[in-house]
Amino acid sequence: MKKKIILDCDPGMDDSMAIVMAAKSPDLDLVAVTTISGNYPVDVTCVNARKVLEMLGRADIPVARGMANPMTRRSPSDPFTHGADGQAENFLPDPVTPLHPLPAVDRIIETVKKYPG
């Protein structure tokens, strides 16, 4: 039985690869992706997560937007490490899949309640 997971991430290059690995893993069932700000603002990471999932043909995996700023510190200010698009300047096509309507925290709660244990 596949282990159900939610991937909470800030997709630049590394977390984009984490999405690929989780979505393609024979042992995991990626039931949601939630995004936050990291090296890039949350609006960019939300787009990047959907770009990767669409590239994989997995637009069925919902992406929910998390908080724009950390609760206890300032946001990082390095928007260049991963290139202009946050994905090593691969410039994948803009996603057509909409964000999940719930904020990330509510999506996480909803998913955990749906799949107890």
Secondary structure as GFF3:
##gff-version 3
##sequence-region A 1 117
A	DSSP	beta_strand	3	9	.	.	.	ID=ss1
A	DSSP	alpha_helix	13	24	.	.	.	ID=ss2
A	DSSP	beta_strand	28	35	.	.	.	ID=ss3
A	DSSP	alpha_helix	42	55	.	.	.	ID=ss4
A	DSSP	beta_strand	63	65	.	.	.	ID=ss5
A	DSSP	alpha_helix	104	114	.	.	.	ID=ss6
###
